[in-house]
Amino acid sequence: MSYEVGAKIISKKPHACGGKVWLIERVGADIKIKCETCGKTMFLTVDQVKKMTKTYLSLGENNA
C-alpha cells in the first residue's frame, strides 16, 4: 500500500484522547501522522502504520 500526504487513516485502536482518525502529513522513510482529535503528531515506520491501520481513506474519499 502506498500512502499519500493529505490522506487519512482510521486506526484499529483509539489514541489516548479517544480519536481514531489520523491525517498523513509526511511520507518518506517514515510516516508522520497527526491525530485529528487532539493534534498530537507521531513519526512511525511504514510497517508500524500498516499494522495500526484499519481503513485507509485516500484524498478522493476524504473530500466526498
Secondary structure as a PSIPRED ss2 file (coil, helix, strand):
# PSIPRED VFORMAT (PSIPRED V4.0)

   1 M C   1.000  0.000  0.000
   2 S C   1.000  0.000  0.000
   3 Y C   1.000  0.000  0.000
   4 E C   1.000  0.000  0.000
   5 V C   1.000  0.000  0.000
   6 G C   1.000  0.000  0.000
   7 A C   1.000  0.000  0.000
   8 K E   0.000  0.000  1.000
   9 I E   0.000  0.000  1.000
  10 I E   0.000  0.000  1.000
  11 S E   0.000  0.000  1.000
  12 K C   1.000  0.000  0.000
  13 K C   1.000  0.000  0.000
  14 P C   1.000  0.000  0.000
  15 H C   1.000  0.000  0.000
  16 A C   1.000  0.000  0.000
  17 C C   1.000  0.000  0.000
  18 G C   1.000  0.000  0.000
  19 G C   1.000  0.000  0.000
  20 K C   1.000  0.000  0.000
  21 V E   0.000  0.000  1.000
  22 W E   0.000  0.000  1.000
  23 L E   0.000  0.000  1.000
  24 I E   0.000  0.000  1.000
  25 E E   0.000  0.000  1.000
  26 R E   0.000  0.000  1.000
  27 V E   0.000  0.000  1.000
  28 G C   1.000  0.000  0.000
  29 A C   1.000  0.000  0.000
  30 D E   0.000  0.000  1.000
  31 I E   0.000  0.000  1.000
  32 K E   0.000  0.000  1.000
  33 I E   0.000  0.000  1.000
  34 K E   0.000  0.000  1.000
  35 C E   0.000  0.000  1.000
  36 E C   1.000  0.000  0.000
  37 T C   1.000  0.000  0.000
  38 C C   1.000  0.000  0.000
  39 G C   1.000  0.000  0.000
  40 K C   1.000  0.000  0.000
  41 T E   0.000  0.000  1.000
  42 M E   0.000  0.000  1.000
  43 F E   0.000  0.000  1.000
  44 L E   0.000  0.000  1.000
  45 T E   0.000  0.000  1.000
  46 V H   0.000  1.000  0.000
  47 D H   0.000  1.000  0.000
  48 Q H   0.000  1.000  0.000
  49 V H   0.000  1.000  0.000
  50 K H   0.000  1.000  0.000
  51 K H   0.000  1.000  0.000
  52 M H   0.000  1.000  0.000
  53 T E   0.000  0.000  1.000
  54 K E   0.000  0.000  1.000
  55 T E   0.000  0.000  1.000
  56 Y E   0.000  0.000  1.000
  57 L E   0.000  0.000  1.000
  58 S C   1.000  0.000  0.000
  59 L H   0.000  1.000  0.000
  60 G H   0.000  1.000  0.000
  61 E H   0.000  1.000  0.000
  62 N H   0.000  1.000  0.000
  63 N H   0.000  1.000  0.000
  64 A C   1.000  0.000  0.000
